[in-house]
Amino acid sequence: MTEPVPKELSPLPDNPTVSILTNCKNGARTIRGCIEGVLAQNYPRIEYVFQDGGSTDGTLDIVKEYTKRYPGRIRLNHEPDSCPEEGFFRGLKACNGEIISSSMVDEEMLPEAVAWGVEGLKSLPQAGAVYGDVYLTDRKGRITSTWKAQPFSLKAYLCSEVMPPFAASFFRREAVLGAGLCTRNWTWGSGEYEFWLRIAMKYPIHYIPGIIAKYAFHSDTGSYGILLRDDKFVTARKMFLERFFAEPDLPEPILGMKEQALAGLHLFIGEVLRTLKEYPKAQKHLQKAMEHQPNPTCALELAQKLARAGLEWDIKMLRNNISAHLKKLPLQRIVCYGAGNDFMDLLSSGVFAGHRVVAVVDNYRPKGELVGGVPVIAEADMGQVDHDMVVVTSSQWAHEFRTSAARWSTDHSPYVPVI
């Protein structure tokens, strides 16, 4: 059972104390900017908790330098940890302010960030958290772009379609405790993801537009670098989702959404890898997403971006994509799109076993001609044929659909996204 939902959050005092957490292990290269961003805040009541997980690269020496220069302003906890999540939750438990925020080793708060967070939470007294936007920076700390967040939705967050920038987020401590900070066994490997979920299942979360921090986004960034190195991140997140959806008393809106959540995980990682120009790895996660139940719009958008990067389809990719969809479905009446060699390959390989192909669209063949025993129709006649699904059966057409979303009419019946 989850903890009981409190009727309401207590009113904040006029000038609440804000705890800022830095959880770090071996961050000497960038830690100065992080610390100075916190110390430069224009809000007066700040508790700064620095949680060091066992640094060996000189990070502790740097932090101690600042504790001497600014006595009483930094509380240093030095406790070796087994992973970032362990240190993160240790640090959270050490925070005593009515409001909690964070600034990690590759992040930097803008001077007005804390005042912004206090104002936002005071204007939304029942919100468990508020978040804004961030600048993205490169290895040298130069601003390269802006990460504009989106309004929060529990369903969208579960499917990794909305990702609040943690560097621009402020939480009510009361909500964090209500979500189980001190009573729950948190899952290493998906800590931040689970943290947001647990709060969102109990309290409203609001997006307030406004840039309040800098966030490093490149292949060396701690939170994204792991995606380039191995699949441990994916494995840990999948294990968490399996346990999460086995819990009793999940909120009604998210019951039965495991397959969508798993697909969203792969699409999110694929988009991050694409942004980092790791195109083959991004393509792999796009294919993995199609083994579940992806949001067609999100999947098509990522596919189009990868297509523009030069990753075109071949028949093997097309066959795997269609098979992953159809094997999970009951009998479908299918209209295929494209009657060439790829179509014949798909027919002969048994991709459509257990289903019925009722027609194939080909505007260059005579209507009624049989191709592999399937009658040819024109695209304009699709509405006259009873069918449940449209499947693109041409790798050439697959590439075109990926690169031009306008090519496909939303008036057609449900179809296998060309991913």
C-alpha positions in Angstrom: 0.0 0.0 0.0 1.2 3.5 -0.7 1.2 6.1 2.1 -2.2 7.9 2.7 -2.6 11.1 0.7 -2.7 14.2 3.0 -5.7 16.4 2.7 -3.6 19.4 2.0 -0.1 20.8 2.3 0.6 23.2 5.2 0.9 26.9 4.3 4.5 28.0 3.7 5.9 30.6 6.1 6.5 34.1 4.8 10.2 33.5 4.2 10.7 29.7 4.0 14.1 28.2 4.3 15.2 26.6 1.0 17.6 23.6 1.1 19.8 23.2 -2.0 21.5 19.9 -2.4 24.6 19.1 -4.4 25.3 15.4 -4.7 28.7 14.8 -6.1 31.5 12.3 -6.6 34.6 13.3 -8.5 33.4 16.6 -9.9 36.5 18.7 -9.6 36.4 19.9 -13.2 33.1 21.8 -13.0 32.2 22.0 -9.3 33.3 25.6 -8.8 30.6 26.9 -11.1 28.0 24.9 -9.3 29.0 26.1 -5.8 29.3 29.7 -6.9 25.9 29.6 -8.5 24.4 28.6 -5.2 26.4 31.1 -3.1 25.3 33.9 -5.5 21.6 33.5 -4.9 19.7 36.7 -4.0 17.4 34.9 -1.6 18.4 35.2 2.1 17.3 31.9 3.7 19.3 29.1 2.2 20.6 25.9 3.6 23.3 24.5 1.3 23.9 20.7 1.7 26.9 19.3 -0.2 26.8 15.5 -0.2 30.1 14.0 -1.4 30.1 10.3 -2.3 33.8 9.6 -1.8 35.6 11.9 -4.2 39.3 11.2 -5.0 40.0 13.8 -7.6 40.4 16.9 -5.5 36.7 17.8 -5.2 36.8 17.8 -1.4 39.7 20.2 -1.3 37.7 22.6 -3.5 34.6 22.4 -1.3 36.7 22.9 1.9 38.2 25.9 0.3 34.7 27.4 -0.1 33.7 26.4 3.5 36.6 28.4 4.8 35.8 31.4 2.6 32.1 31.3 3.4 31.9 29.9 7.0 28.5 28.5 8.0 27.1 28.6 4.4 28.0 25.1 3.2 27.3 21.9 5.2 29.6 19.2 3.9 28.7 15.5 4.3 31.4 13.1 3.2 30.0 9.5 2.9 31.2 7.1 0.3 28.2 5.8 -1.7 27.6 2.9 -4.1 25.9 4.9 -6.8 24.6 8.4 -7.4 21.1 7.6 -6.2 22.3 6.4 -2.8 24.1 9.7 -2.3 21.1 11.7 -3.7 18.6 10.2 -1.2 21.1 10.5 1.7 21.5 14.2 0.8 17.7 14.7 0.6 17.2 13.3 4.0 19.8 15.8 5.3 17.8 18.8 4.0 15.7 20.6 6.6 14.2 23.5 4.6 10.5 23.8 3.8 11.5 23.8 0.2 14.2 21.6 -1.5 16.0 22.2 -4.7 19.3 20.9 -6.1 22.3 22.0 -8.2 24.5 19.1 -9.3 28.1 19.2 -10.4 27.4 20.0 -14.0 24.7 22.6 -13.3 24.6 26.2 -12.2 21.8 28.2 -10.7 21.1 31.7 -12.0 21.0 34.3 -9.2 17.2 34.6 -9.0 16.5 30.9 -9.1 15.6 30.3 -5.5 13.5 33.4 -5.2 11.7 32.2 -8.4 11.0 28.8 -6.8 9.7 30.3 -3.5 7.4 32.6 -5.4 6.1 29.8 -7.5 5.4 27.4 -4.7 3.7 30.2 -2.6 1.5 31.1 -5.5 0.5 27.4 -5.9 0.0 26.4 -2.2 -1.1 22.8 -2.9 1.7 22.1 -5.5 4.2 19.4 -4.5 6.7 20.8 -7.0 7.2 23.5 -9.6 9.8 23.6 -12.4 11.0 25.9 -15.1 13.5 26.0 -18.0 17.2 25.8 -18.4 20.0 26.9 -20.7 22.0 24.0 -22.2 25.8 24.4 -22.1 28.8 22.6 -23.7 31.9 21.3 -22.1 33.3 24.8 -21.7 30.2 26.1 -20.0 29.1 28.1 -23.1 25.3 28.3 -23.7 24.3 26.4 -26.8 20.5 26.3 -26.6 17.5 26.4 -24.3 15.6 23.5 -22.9 12.0 24.6 -22.8 10.0 22.2 -20.6 6.4 21.3 -21.0 3.4 21.2 -18.6 3.4 18.1 -16.4 1.2 15.1 -16.9 1.5 11.8 -14.9 0.8 9.7 -18.0 3.3 11.7 -20.1 5.9 11.5 -17.4 5.5 7.8 -17.0 6.1 7.4 -20.7 9.2 9.7 -20.6 7.4 12.2 -22.9 7.7 15.1 -20.3 11.0 15.5 -18.5 11.1 18.3 -16.0 14.7 19.7 -15.8 15.8 18.8 -12.3 18.2 21.7 -12.3 15.1 24.0 -12.5 12.9 22.2 -10.0 11.7 23.1 -6.5 9.9 20.7 -4.1 7.9 21.1 -1.0 9.7 19.1 1.7 6.3 18.1 3.1 5.4 16.5 -0.3 8.8 14.8 -0.5 8.2 13.2 2.9 4.6 12.3 1.9 5.9 10.5 -1.1 8.0 8.3 1.1 11.4 9.9 1.3 12.2 8.3 4.7 10.0 5.2 4.5 10.4 3.9 1.0 13.1 1.6 -0.3 14.2 3.6 -3.3 15.4 1.9 -6.5 19.0 2.5 -7.5 19.2 3.1 -11.2 15.9 5.0 -11.6 16.0 7.3 -8.5 15.1 10.6 -10.2 12.4 9.0 -12.3 10.8 7.2 -9.4 11.1 10.4 -7.2 9.0 12.4 -9.7 6.5 9.6 -10.1 5.9 9.2 -6.3 5.3 12.9 -5.8 3.1 13.2 -8.9 0.9 10.3 -7.6 0.0 12.4 -4.6 0.4 16.1 -5.3 0.0 18.5 -8.3 3.2 19.4 -10.2 3.3 22.7 -12.1 5.4 24.0 -14.9 6.1 27.8 -14.8 8.0 29.1 -17.8 11.2 30.8 -17.0 15.0 30.1 -17.4 16.5 29.7 -14.0 19.6 27.5 -14.4 22.3 26.2 -16.7 22.6 22.5 -17.5 25.5 20.8 -19.2 24.4 18.7 -22.1 27.1 16.7 -23.9 28.5 13.1 -23.9 30.5 13.7 -20.7 27.5 14.9 -18.7 26.9 12.5 -15.8 23.2 12.0 -16.3 23.5 11.3 -20.0 27.0 9.8 -20.4 25.7 6.6 -18.9 23.4 6.2 -21.9 26.5 6.0 -24.2 28.4 3.5 -22.2 26.2 0.5 -21.5 22.6 -0.7 -21.1 22.6 -0.8 -17.3 20.4 2.3 -17.2 17.8 0.6 -19.4 17.9 -2.6 -17.5 17.5 -0.8 -14.1 14.5 1.3 -15.4 12.8 -1.8 -16.9 13.2 -3.7 -13.6 11.7 -0.8 -11.8 8.7 -0.6 -14.2 8.1 -4.3 -13.7 7.9 -3.8 -9.9 6.0 -0.6 -10.2 3.2 -2.0 -12.3 2.9 -5.0 -9.9 2.1 -2.6 -7.0 -1.5 -2.6 -5.7 -3.5 0.6 -5.7 -1.8 2.4 -8.6 -3.8 5.5 -9.7 -6.5 4.7 -12.2 -5.0 6.9 -15.0 -1.9 4.8 -15.3 -3.2 1.3 -14.8 -2.2 -1.0 -17.7 0.3 1.5 -19.2 3.5 -0.7 -18.8 3.9 -1.3 -22.5 3.6 2.4 -23.3 6.0 3.2 -20.5 8.6 0.8 -21.8 8.3 2.1 -25.3 8.6 5.7 -24.0 11.8 4.8 -22.2 13.4 3.7 -25.5 12.1 6.7 -27.4 13.5 9.0 -24.8 16.9 7.4 -24.8 16.8 7.3 -28.6 16.1 11.1 -28.7 18.9 11.8 -26.3 21.4 9.7 -28.3 20.2 11.4 -31.5 20.9 14.8 -30.0 24.4 13.6 -29.1 24.8 12.4 -32.7 25.0 8.7 -31.6 22.7 7.7 -34.5 23.2 3.9 -34.7 22.5 3.6 -30.9 19.5 5.9 -31.3 18.2 3.7 -34.1 18.6 0.6 -31.9 16.4 2.2 -29.2 13.8 3.2 -31.8 13.6 -0.4 -32.9 13.3 -1.5 -29.3 10.4 0.9 -28.7 8.5 -0.7 -31.5 8.4 -4.0 -29.6 6.1 -2.4 -27.1 3.3 0.3 -27.6 4.9 3.6 -28.6 3.2 6.9 -28.9 2.9 7.0 -32.7 3.5 10.7 -32.9 6.7 10.5 -30.8 8.0 7.5 -32.6 7.4 9.0 -36.0 9.1 12.3 -35.0 12.2 10.5 -33.9 12.2 8.3 -37.0 12.0 11.3 -39.2 14.9 13.0 -37.4 17.0 9.9 -37.8 16.0 9.6 -41.5 17.2 13.1 -42.1 20.5 12.1 -40.4 20.9 9.4 -43.2 19.7 6.3 -41.5 17.4 4.8 -44.2 15.4 1.6 -44.1 16.3 -1.8 -45.5 14.0 -4.8 -45.8 15.3 -6.5 -42.6 14.4 -3.4 -40.6 11.0 -3.3 -42.2 10.4 -7.0 -41.5 11.4 -6.7 -37.9 9.3 -3.6 -37.3 6.1 -5.1 -38.8 6.7 -8.5 -37.0 7.1 -6.8 -33.6 3.7 -5.1 -34.0 1.6 -7.9 -35.5 2.7 -10.7 -33.2 1.0 -9.0 -30.3 -2.3 -8.4 -32.1 -5.4 -10.6 -32.7 -6.5 -11.2 -36.3 -6.2 -8.0 -38.3 -7.5 -7.2 -41.8 -4.6 -5.5 -43.4 -4.1 -3.2 -46.3 -0.4 -3.1 -47.4 1.2 -0.1 -48.9 3.6 -1.0 -51.7 3.4 -4.1 -53.9 7.0 -4.5 -55.0 9.8 -6.9 -54.1 9.7 -5.9 -50.4 6.0 -6.9 -50.3 6.7 -10.3 -51.8 9.6 -10.8 -49.3 7.3 -10.0 -46.4 4.6 -12.3 -47.7 6.9 -15.2 -48.2 8.7 -14.8 -44.8 5.4 -15.3 -43.0 5.3 -11.8 -41.4 1.5 -11.7 -41.8 0.8 -15.2 -40.3 -2.3 -15.1 -38.3 -3.7 -12.1 -40.1 -5.4 -11.5 -43.4 -4.0 -9.2 -46.1 -7.1 -7.9 -47.9 -5.5 -5.5 -50.4 -2.2 -3.8 -51.4 -2.0 -0.2 -52.5 0.1 0.5 -55.7 -0.8 3.4 -57.9 1.4 2.1 -60.7 -0.3 -1.3 -61.2 -3.7 -2.0 -62.7 -6.5 -2.1 -60.1 -7.5 -5.7 -59.4 -4.2 -7.2 -60.5 -3.2 -10.0 -58.0 0.3 -9.7 -56.4 1.1 -12.7 -54.4 -2.6 -13.5 -54.4 -3.6 -10.1 -53.0 -5.6 -7.6 -55.1 -4.1 -4.2 -56.0 -6.1 -1.0 -55.2 -5.3 2.7 -55.6 -4.6 4.8 -52.6 -7.8 6.8 -53.3 -9.8 3.6 -52.9 -8.6 2.6 -49.5 -11.8 3.9 -47.8 -13.8 1.4 -49.9 -12.0 -1.6 -48.4 -12.9 -3.0 -44.9 -9.6 -3.1 -43.0 -8.3 -2.7 -39.5 -4.7 -1.6 -40.2 -2.5 -0.2 -42.9 1.1 -1.5 -43.1 3.8 0.1 -45.2 5.5 -2.7 -47.1 8.1 -0.8 -49.1 11.4 0.2 -47.6 11.5 3.1 -50.1 8.0 4.3 -49.0 9.1 3.7 -45.4 11.9 6.2 -45.8 9.6 8.7 -47.4 7.0 8.4 -44.7 9.6 8.9 -42.1 11.0 12.1 -43.7 7.6 13.7 -44.5 4.9 13.4 -41.9 2.5 15.3 -44.2 2.7 12.4 -46.6 0.3 10.4 -44.4 -3.3 11.4 -43.9 -4.7 11.0 -40.4 -8.0 10.1 -41.9 -6.7 6.6 -42.7 -7.3 3.7 -40.4 -4.8 2.8 -37.7 -1.5 1.7 -39.2 1.8 0.4 -38.2 4.0 3.5 -37.8 6.9 3.5 -40.2 9.7 3.4 -37.7 
